[in-house]
Amino acid sequence: MESNLSEKKREASSERQSKELYVRLCCETYSQYPYSRNDKGDGMGLIQQVIGGYWKPRYLLDHKTKCAYEFMSELECLMTVTGADVDFSTLNDVPEEFRERAREGYAHYPTLVDAYSENVAEVSWQINPDGMYFMDEDGFGMTDDEEVTLYGYIDRTGKPLVKFRKIKGFKELHTMREEAEKIASNNRQTTKNKRRWKRQTRKRFRRHRCSMLLFSTAAVQ
């Protein structure tokens, strides 16, 4: 019982913080350089920030719930993705250094959040860029690095719905999206059921309280 109560308190606190962050991010400051506010469809928005000369996806805005979530830190670390959200079996053929970047959520290289549809967005996350990334304006510095990109799908809070993985072909993305949309739909139904239960519980509590007050008043008379 105590653990359930603590969990509910944490959820309430997290939701309150998300709403407070949303209010803060809606001010004019976050629509001006070095920030940029972008529409991602489906009632979602994205605030990007220039870090190290490149645009980075910093915050997700859910305009339907009036909540915001930090997707990437200023240190270029993914905030909603952990090592447990990566399918490392697809990275057996890459150097351990790249695998470590995936474990740490290292997102210094290009990371893109696509448009939302059915409450799901595709994310491409480079854990190593093509050698041209290191080339300077004069054409020097190019390396023989090969691009290694992980793909995944996130919900409206930025949480992964399926594990990020290195794909062999883009047909895999169709299967991943279908799985992600199914999970997102089930999660939203569960959330709706919880909210309905909370409303019903509050109503029962109010009715019970009114009954007790009426009983107390009658007893005094």
One Martini backbone bead per residue (centre of mass of N, CA, C, O) as a GRO file, in nm:
protein
  221
    1MET     BB    1   0.059   0.062  -0.022
    2GLU     BB    2   0.302   0.257   0.013
    3SER     BB    3   0.423   0.213  -0.271
    4ASN     BB    4   0.173   0.314  -0.427
    5LEU     BB    5   0.170   0.597  -0.302
    6SER     BB    6   0.455   0.681  -0.395
    7GLU     BB    7   0.402   0.647  -0.697
    8LYS     BB    8   0.172   0.857  -0.716
    9LYS     BB    9   0.342   1.096  -0.620
   10ARG     BB   10   0.550   1.085  -0.848
   11GLU     BB   11   0.350   1.123  -1.080
   12ALA     BB   12   0.238   1.396  -0.985
   13SER     BB   13   0.512   1.544  -0.983
   14SER     BB   14   0.586   1.492  -1.281
   15GLU     BB   15   0.338   1.633  -1.404
   16ARG     BB   16   0.386   1.909  -1.278
   17GLN     BB   17   0.667   1.957  -1.407
   18SER     BB   18   0.569   1.934  -1.703
   19LYS     BB   19   0.378   2.180  -1.688
   20GLU     BB   20   0.589   2.389  -1.600
   21LEU     BB   21   0.771   2.353  -1.849
   22TYR     BB   22   0.566   2.435  -2.061
   23VAL     BB   23   0.526   2.726  -1.967
   24ARG     BB   24   0.825   2.810  -2.000
   25LEU     BB   25   0.851   2.726  -2.315
   26CYS     BB   26   0.617   2.942  -2.416
   27CYS     BB   27   0.802   3.154  -2.427
   28GLU     BB   28   0.979   3.369  -2.629
   29THR     BB   29   1.270   3.262  -2.589
   30TYR     BB   30   1.196   2.966  -2.740
   31SER     BB   31   1.172   3.133  -3.043
   32GLN     BB   32   1.475   3.212  -3.016
   33TYR     BB   33   1.783   3.254  -3.052
   34PRO     BB   34   1.902   2.925  -2.998
   35TYR     BB   35   1.603   2.875  -3.069
   36SER     BB   36   1.336   2.639  -3.188
   37ARG     BB   37   1.000   2.614  -3.301
   38ASN     BB   38   0.827   2.303  -3.382
   39ASP     BB   39   0.613   2.129  -3.582
   40LYS     BB   40   0.493   1.766  -3.536
   41GLY     BB   41   0.221   1.706  -3.501
   42ASP     BB   42  -0.037   1.575  -3.320
   43GLY     BB   43   0.010   1.807  -3.094
   44MET     BB   44   0.321   1.858  -3.151
   45GLY     BB   45   0.645   1.970  -3.028
   46LEU     BB   46   0.975   2.132  -3.098
   47ILE     BB   47   1.277   2.214  -2.928
   48GLN     BB   48   1.554   2.375  -3.042
   49GLN     BB   49   1.924   2.379  -3.014
   50VAL     BB   50   2.223   2.537  -3.028
   51ILE     BB   51   2.504   2.304  -3.039
   52GLY     BB   52   2.802   2.338  -3.171
   53GLY     BB   53   2.641   2.449  -3.446
   54TYR     BB   54   2.384   2.261  -3.383
   55TRP     BB   55   2.082   2.120  -3.410
   56LYS     BB   56   1.884   2.027  -3.119
   57PRO     BB   57   1.668   1.805  -2.950
   58ARG     BB   58   1.533   1.907  -2.642
   59TYR     BB   59   1.203   1.945  -2.663
   60LEU     BB   60   0.882   1.828  -2.578
   61LEU     BB   61   0.546   1.914  -2.694
   62ASP     BB   62   0.223   1.880  -2.539
   63HIS     BB   63  -0.069   2.041  -2.632
   64LYS     BB   64  -0.292   1.859  -2.501
   65THR     BB   65  -0.155   1.841  -2.192
   66LYS     BB   66   0.059   2.064  -2.121
   67CYS     BB   67   0.342   1.916  -2.177
   68ALA     BB   68   0.697   1.864  -2.098
   69TYR     BB   69   1.015   1.727  -2.241
   70GLU     BB   70   1.334   1.615  -2.196
   71PHE     BB   71   1.536   1.475  -2.450
   72MET     BB   72   1.794   1.674  -2.437
   73SER     BB   73   2.081   1.777  -2.328
   74GLU     BB   74   2.340   2.009  -2.324
   75LEU     BB   75   2.538   1.738  -2.330
   76GLU     BB   76   2.418   1.535  -2.539
   77CYS     BB   77   2.185   1.365  -2.380
   78LEU     BB   78   1.963   1.123  -2.352
   79MET     BB   79   1.679   1.132  -2.124
   80THR     BB   80   1.473   0.876  -2.232
   81VAL     BB   81   1.733   0.697  -2.282
   82THR     BB   82   1.861   0.371  -2.245
   83GLY     BB   83   2.031   0.080  -2.264
   84ALA     BB   84   1.754  -0.086  -2.251
   85ASP     BB   85   1.664   0.064  -2.545
   86VAL     BB   86   1.880  -0.135  -2.678
   87ASP     BB   87   1.975  -0.343  -2.954
   88PHE     BB   88   2.280  -0.505  -2.935
   89SER     BB   89   2.254  -0.734  -3.156
   90THR     BB   90   2.290  -0.501  -3.394
   91LEU     BB   91   2.612  -0.433  -3.274
   92ASN     BB   92   2.832  -0.663  -3.331
   93ASP     BB   93   2.984  -0.495  -3.591
   94VAL     BB   94   3.086  -0.283  -3.383
   95PRO     BB   95   3.253  -0.091  -3.200
   96GLU     BB   96   3.270  -0.046  -2.862
   97GLU     BB   97   3.251   0.263  -2.868
   98PHE     BB   98   2.965   0.270  -2.993
   99ARG     BB   99   2.821   0.105  -2.775
  100GLU     BB  100   2.881   0.307  -2.547
  101ARG     BB  101   2.714   0.539  -2.661
  102ALA     BB  102   2.445   0.386  -2.636
  103ARG     BB  103   2.451   0.346  -2.327
  104GLU     BB  104   2.484   0.676  -2.270
  105GLY     BB  105   2.327   0.859  -2.486
  106TYR     BB  106   2.503   0.963  -2.711
  107ALA     BB  107   2.431   1.292  -2.908
  108HIS     BB  108   2.640   1.457  -3.095
  109TYR     BB  109   2.521   1.348  -3.331
  110PRO     BB  110   2.285   1.319  -3.542
  111THR     BB  111   1.944   1.396  -3.425
  112LEU     BB  112   1.608   1.288  -3.514
  113VAL     BB  113   1.270   1.413  -3.514
  114ASP     BB  114   0.989   1.322  -3.628
  115ALA     BB  115   0.683   1.307  -3.706
  116TYR     BB  116   0.369   1.275  -3.582
  117SER     BB  117   0.179   0.955  -3.554
  118GLU     BB  118  -0.021   0.802  -3.351
  119ASN     BB  119   0.174   0.897  -3.106
  120VAL     BB  120   0.432   0.871  -3.307
  121ALA     BB  121   0.801   0.877  -3.338
  122GLU     BB  122   1.075   0.902  -3.527
  123VAL     BB  123   1.424   0.805  -3.457
  124SER     BB  124   1.746   0.931  -3.537
  125TRP     BB  125   2.072   0.787  -3.419
  126GLN     BB  126   2.393   0.884  -3.414
  127ILE     BB  127   2.701   0.708  -3.315
  128ASN     BB  128   2.820   0.749  -3.617
  129PRO     BB  129   2.975   0.909  -3.868
  130ASP     BB  130   3.062   1.007  -4.148
  131GLY     BB  131   3.371   1.114  -4.261
  132MET     BB  132   3.259   1.400  -4.365
  133TYR     BB  133   3.205   1.532  -4.086
  134PHE     BB  134   3.534   1.599  -4.049
  135MET     BB  135   3.531   1.800  -4.269
  136ASP     BB  136   3.643   2.082  -4.385
  137GLU     BB  137   3.620   2.365  -4.589
  138ASP     BB  138   3.887   2.246  -4.757
  139GLY     BB  139   3.861   1.913  -4.748
  140PHE     BB  140   3.976   1.831  -4.474
  141GLY     BB  141   3.963   1.537  -4.247
  142MET     BB  142   3.872   1.295  -4.370
  143THR     BB  143   3.741   0.981  -4.304
  144ASP     BB  144   3.665   0.615  -4.276
  145ASP     BB  145   3.402   0.644  -4.161
  146GLU     BB  146   3.097   0.489  -4.065
  147GLU     BB  147   2.772   0.495  -4.054
  148VAL     BB  148   2.579   0.487  -3.737
  149THR     BB  149   2.231   0.408  -3.708
  150LEU     BB  150   1.959   0.453  -3.499
  151TYR     BB  151   1.627   0.318  -3.455
  152GLY     BB  152   1.313   0.464  -3.334
  153TYR     BB  153   1.023   0.485  -3.104
  154ILE     BB  154   0.815   0.738  -2.968
  155ASP     BB  155   0.637   0.905  -2.753
  156ARG     BB  156   0.502   1.197  -2.610
  157THR     BB  157   0.751   1.171  -2.378
  158GLY     BB  158   1.009   1.006  -2.525
  159LYS     BB  159   0.952   0.714  -2.498
  160PRO     BB  160   1.030   0.409  -2.578
  161LEU     BB  161   0.855   0.146  -2.761
  162VAL     BB  162   1.113   0.054  -2.906
  163LYS     BB  163   1.403  -0.061  -2.983
  164PHE     BB  164   1.696   0.038  -3.065
  165ARG     BB  165   1.839   0.004  -3.405
  166LYS     BB  166   2.016  -0.159  -3.650
  167ILE     BB  167   1.946  -0.165  -3.977
  168LYS     BB  168   1.920  -0.344  -4.293
  169GLY     BB  169   1.631  -0.215  -4.364
  170PHE     BB  170   1.350  -0.009  -4.420
  171LYS     BB  171   1.132  -0.233  -4.364
  172GLU     BB  172   1.167  -0.242  -4.055
  173LEU     BB  173   1.017   0.025  -3.988
  174HIS     BB  174   0.731  -0.076  -4.034
  175THR     BB  175   0.729  -0.284  -3.805
  176MET     BB  176   0.807  -0.091  -3.576
  177ARG     BB  177   0.567   0.101  -3.603
  178GLU     BB  178   0.340  -0.098  -3.553
  179GLU     BB  179   0.434  -0.174  -3.269
  180ALA     BB  180   0.433   0.113  -3.149
  181GLU     BB  181   0.131   0.182  -3.201
  182LYS     BB  182   0.017  -0.047  -3.030
  183ILE     BB  183   0.148   0.035  -2.761
  184ALA     BB  184   0.037   0.325  -2.750
  185SER     BB  185  -0.263   0.246  -2.747
  186ASN     BB  186  -0.254   0.075  -2.486
  187ASN     BB  187  -0.142   0.298  -2.299
  188ARG     BB  188  -0.377   0.502  -2.338
  189GLN     BB  189  -0.599   0.314  -2.230
  190THR     BB  190  -0.477   0.283  -1.950
  191THR     BB  191  -0.485   0.585  -1.879
  192LYS     BB  192  -0.791   0.621  -1.909
  193ASN     BB  193  -0.867   0.415  -1.689
  194LYS     BB  194  -0.727   0.561  -1.456
  195ARG     BB  195  -0.885   0.828  -1.476
  196ARG     BB  196  -1.164   0.704  -1.440
  197TRP     BB  197  -1.107   0.584  -1.158
  198LYS     BB  198  -1.042   0.853  -1.020
  199ARG     BB  199  -1.315   0.991  -1.068
  200GLN     BB  200  -1.488   0.774  -0.925
  201THR     BB  201  -1.346   0.794  -0.650
  202ARG     BB  202  -1.409   1.093  -0.595
  203LYS     BB  203  -1.717   1.064  -0.605
  204ARG     BB  204  -1.744   0.858  -0.376
  205PHE     BB  205  -1.612   1.035  -0.161
  206ARG     BB  206  -1.815   1.270  -0.172
  207ARG     BB  207  -2.067   1.105  -0.106
  208HIS     BB  208  -1.963   0.996   0.163
  209ARG     BB  209  -1.917   1.271   0.297
  210CYS     BB  210  -2.209   1.374   0.275
  211SER     BB  211  -2.334   1.145   0.440
  212MET     BB  212  -2.177   1.202   0.702
  213LEU     BB  213  -2.280   1.492   0.742
  214LEU     BB  214  -2.582   1.422   0.756
  215PHE     BB  215  -2.557   1.228   0.995
  216SER     BB  216  -2.435   1.429   1.196
  217THR     BB  217  -2.663   1.636   1.186
  218ALA     BB  218  -2.891   1.443   1.278
  219ALA     BB  219  -2.764   1.363   1.550
  220VAL     BB  220  -2.765   1.647   1.678
  221GLN     BB  221  -3.084   1.688   1.641
   0.00000   0.00000   0.00000
